[in-house]
């Protein structure tokens, strides 16, 4: 660990390599995340009839939108890295070079009790593409992280592997977390995932910074900011020695 080189330059983040390493298959981690998102949106839409959604720091992935797109929502997708946004743009525009999320969509449909045949997979794919209305740049470390929309607040903010995965001190993690959750409207919801126990995480031959938070750290920080924790889950990392983290925490919270 002492000799480990960690890059803080996220312009070097290898987007496609990340997708191939972490999302080529649906192992226990990804299954747990998909199941938590499925349950979370079922719970949220017992209370909401429609929602404006901010995906904050969405990376190059759309798995976090699959359950969400079942509901009457409009989604603004924000991300820091141009390469990550390009991966999303390729998928939204149906480019042949886009990463395939079909296995993840099939898995979510199975969770919903829907027959995961070609027609249903295509229908959900189309729903996601229709409901993502805008791609914008975000910078969670900035005083104004979303310059194109300012301080706009949302019914739902979805953020996965962001605050703890771009910082290396508890103070900077707390600042980034506050930058994200300030976009949750009154009585709005936060849907969040985070790696735990990590000082770095690995993508390809590069290591990126992380701060070692726990599920308890996250829930305490959210409660201190006026959130009620509605549900949580946790799963141990599949390959902690290779990935750099020891588990994944999942949180559903409401601003009260």
C-alpha positions in Angstrom: 0.0 0.0 0.0 2.8 2.4 0.8 4.2 2.1 -2.7 0.9 2.1 -4.4 0.5 4.9 -7.0 -2.9 6.6 -6.9 -3.9 9.0 -9.7 -6.1 11.9 -8.9 -6.5 12.8 -12.6 -9.9 11.6 -13.5 -9.4 12.6 -17.1 -7.4 9.3 -17.2 -10.3 7.2 -16.0 -10.6 4.3 -18.5 -14.4 4.2 -19.0 -14.7 1.2 -21.2 -12.2 -0.8 -19.1 -14.3 0.0 -16.1 -17.4 -1.3 -17.8 -15.7 -4.5 -18.8 -14.3 -5.1 -15.3 -17.3 -4.2 -13.2 -20.3 -4.8 -15.4 -19.5 -7.5 -17.9 -21.3 -10.0 -15.7 -23.9 -9.8 -13.0 -22.3 -11.2 -9.9 -23.5 -11.0 -6.3 -22.6 -7.3 -6.0 -24.5 -6.2 -9.1 -27.4 -8.4 -8.2 -27.6 -6.9 -4.8 -27.5 -3.3 -6.2 -30.2 -4.1 -8.8 -32.5 -5.7 -6.2 -32.0 -2.7 -3.8 -32.9 -0.2 -6.6 -35.9 -2.3 -7.5 -37.2 -2.2 -3.9 -36.3 1.4 -3.4 -38.3 2.7 -6.4 -41.2 0.5 -5.5 -41.2 2.3 -2.1 -40.7 5.7 -3.5 -43.5 5.5 -6.0 -46.0 4.5 -3.3 -45.6 8.1 -2.3 -44.9 9.9 -5.6 -47.0 9.9 -8.8 -44.2 11.4 -10.9 -40.7 12.7 -10.4 -37.9 14.9 -11.7 -34.7 12.9 -11.2 -31.1 13.9 -11.1 -28.5 11.2 -11.7 -25.4 12.8 -10.1 -22.1 11.5 -11.2 -23.6 8.7 -13.2 -20.3 7.6 -14.8 -20.5 5.5 -17.9 -23.4 3.3 -16.6 -27.1 3.1 -17.0 -27.9 0.1 -14.8 -29.1 2.6 -12.1 -31.9 3.8 -14.4 -33.4 0.5 -15.3 -35.9 0.2 -12.4 -36.4 3.9 -12.4 -37.5 4.1 -16.0 -40.5 2.0 -15.2 -42.1 5.0 -13.5 -43.3 8.4 -14.7 -40.0 10.3 -14.5 -37.8 12.7 -16.4 -34.1 12.2 -15.8 -31.2 14.7 -16.1 -27.9 12.7 -16.2 -24.8 14.5 -14.9 -21.2 13.3 -15.0 -17.8 14.8 -14.7 -15.8 12.8 -17.2 -16.2 13.4 -20.9 -15.3 9.8 -21.7 -18.0 8.6 -19.3 -20.6 11.0 -20.9 -19.5 9.7 -24.3 -20.3 6.1 -23.3 -23.8 7.2 -22.2 -24.3 9.2 -25.4 -23.3 6.2 -27.5 -25.9 4.1 -25.7 -28.7 6.6 -25.9 -28.0 7.1 -29.6 -28.1 3.3 -30.3 -24.6 3.2 -31.6 -23.2 -0.2 -32.4 -20.1 0.5 -30.4 -22.1 1.2 -27.2 -21.7 -1.1 -24.2 -24.6 -3.7 -23.9 -26.8 -3.4 -20.9 -29.2 -6.1 -22.0 -28.3 -8.6 -19.3 -28.9 -6.0 -16.6 -32.2 -5.0 -18.1 -33.2 -8.7 -18.3 -32.3 -9.1 -14.6 -34.4 -6.2 -13.6 -37.4 -7.4 -15.5 -37.1 -10.7 -13.7 -37.1 -8.9 -10.4 -40.3 -7.1 -11.5 -41.9 -10.4 -12.5 -41.9 -9.5 -16.2 -41.1 -12.1 -18.8 -37.6 -10.9 -20.0 -38.2 -11.6 -23.7 -36.9 -9.5 -26.5 -40.0 -7.3 -26.7 -40.0 -6.4 -23.0 -36.2 -5.8 -23.0 -36.6 -3.5 -26.0 -39.5 -1.7 -24.3 -37.5 -1.0 -21.2 -34.5 0.1 -23.2 -36.7 2.6 -25.1 -38.2 3.8 -21.9 -34.8 4.6 -20.5 -33.7 6.4 -23.6 -36.9 8.4 -23.7 -36.7 9.5 -20.1 -33.1 10.7 -20.0 -33.8 14.1 -21.4 -30.4 15.7 -20.9 -26.8 15.0 -20.4 -24.8 17.7 -18.5 -21.4 18.1 -16.9 -21.0 18.1 -13.1 -18.2 18.7 -10.7 -18.9 17.5 -7.2 -15.9 19.3 -5.8 -17.0 22.7 -7.1 -19.0 25.3 -5.2 -21.5 25.1 -8.1 -21.4 21.5 -9.1 -24.1 21.8 -11.8 -23.5 25.1 -13.5 -26.0 24.5 -16.3 -28.9 24.1 -13.9 -27.6 26.0 -10.8 -29.2 25.1 -7.5 -32.3 23.3 -8.9 -33.7 20.7 -6.6 -35.2 17.3 -7.5 -37.8 14.8 -6.2 -35.1 12.1 -6.5 -31.3 12.3 -6.5 -29.6 9.1 -7.5 -25.8 8.9 -6.9 -23.7 5.8 -7.0 -20.0 5.5 -6.1 -19.3 9.2 -6.2 -18.5 11.0 -2.9 -16.3 8.3 -1.5 -14.7 7.5 -4.9 -13.3 10.9 -5.8 -11.9 12.0 -2.3 -9.3 10.8 0.1 -10.1 12.6 3.3 -13.2 12.5 5.5 -13.5 16.3 5.3 -13.5 16.4 1.5 -15.9 13.4 1.4 -18.4 15.2 3.7 -18.1 18.4 1.5 -18.8 16.4 -1.7 -21.7 14.6 0.0 -23.3 17.9 0.9 -22.8 19.2 -2.6 -24.8 16.2 -3.9 -27.6 16.2 -1.4 -28.3 19.9 -1.6 -30.1 19.1 -4.8 -32.7 16.9 -3.0 -35.9 18.8 -2.6 -38.0 19.0 0.6 -39.6 15.6 1.1 -37.4 14.3 -1.8 -35.5 11.1 -1.9 -31.8 10.1 -2.1 -30.9 6.7 -3.6 -27.2 6.0 -3.0 -24.5 3.4 -3.3 -21.0 3.6 -1.9 -17.9 1.4 -1.7 -16.7 0.9 1.9 -13.4 0.5 3.6 -11.4 1.7 0.6 -8.4 4.0 0.3 -8.3 3.3 -3.4 -10.0 1.3 -6.1 -8.6 -0.3 -9.2 -9.6 0.0 -12.8 -7.3 -1.7 -15.3 -3.7 -0.8 -14.3 -4.8 2.5 -12.6 -5.7 3.1 -9.0 -8.0 6.0 -8.0 -8.5 7.6 -4.6 -11.1 6.7 -2.1 -11.9 7.5 1.5 -12.7 4.5 3.8 -16.3 5.1 4.9 -18.8 2.7 6.3 -22.5 2.3 6.1 -22.7 3.8 9.6 -20.6 6.8 8.6 -22.9 7.5 5.6 -26.2 7.2 7.5 -25.0 9.3 10.4 -23.8 12.1 7.9 -27.2 12.0 6.2 -29.1 12.1 9.4 -27.1 15.1 10.5 -28.2 16.9 7.3 -31.9 16.3 8.0 -32.5 13.0 6.2 -34.5 10.0 7.5 -33.0 6.7 6.6 -35.7 4.5 5.0 -33.8 1.4 4.1 -30.2 0.1 3.8 -28.4 -2.9 2.5 -24.8 -4.1 2.4 -22.8 -6.7 0.6 -19.2 -7.8 1.0 -16.9 -7.2 -2.0 -16.4 -10.1 -4.3 -12.7 -9.5 -4.8 -11.5 -7.1 -2.1 -7.8 -7.6 -2.7 -8.2 -6.9 -6.4 -10.7 -4.1 -6.2 -9.5 -2.2 -3.2 -12.8 -2.0 -1.3 -14.3 -4.4 1.3 -18.0 -4.0 0.5 -20.8 -1.9 -0.9 -23.3 0.0 1.1 -26.8 1.0 -0.2 -29.0 3.7 1.2 -32.5 5.0 0.6 -33.2 8.2 2.5 -35.7 11.0 2.6 -35.2 14.7 3.3 -37.7 15.5 6.1 
